[in-house]
Amino acid sequence: MHRMLAAALTALAAAVLAVGVALGIVAALDATPKQPNVPLVTFDRTGE
């Protein structure tokens, strides 16, 4: 019975840790500033 309880607690702790890491990653990605969508190189279209 003790092994079953230990296994259940370990699985629960792993699930809680996985959810916490996922929420942390989402929070970190939301905290990064948005990058401007400006091209570094532009080509002039002449003759059209």
N, C-alpha and C positions, 0 to 999 in steps of 0.2 A: 504494500500500500504506500510505503514511503517513496518508492521509486516512481510510482504513478503520480503522486503529488509533486515530486521534484520535476518530473517531465512536464507536467501541466504548467507549473510555475515558470519553468524555463521557456516554454512555448509562449506563454503570456508575456513574459518580459521581452522576448525577441519581437513579438508583434508590436508591443508598445514602443520599443526602440525604433523599429522600422517606420512606424507612423511619425514619430518625433523627428527622425532624420528627413523624411519626405517633406514634412511641414517646414523644417528648417531650410531645406533647399529651395522650396517655393518662396519662402520669405526672403532669402538671399537674392533670388532672381528678381523679385519685385523691387528690391531695394536698389538695384543697379540703375544708373541713369539711362535714359533712352538715348540711343545713338542717332545722330542726324543722318538722314538719307540723302546725302549730297555726293554726287559723283566726283571722284578725284581728277578724272580726265574727261574733257569734253572735246568733241570734234565739231568744227564749224561746217555747216552744210552750205557750201557756195555753189552757185550755178543752178539752183533749182527754182 
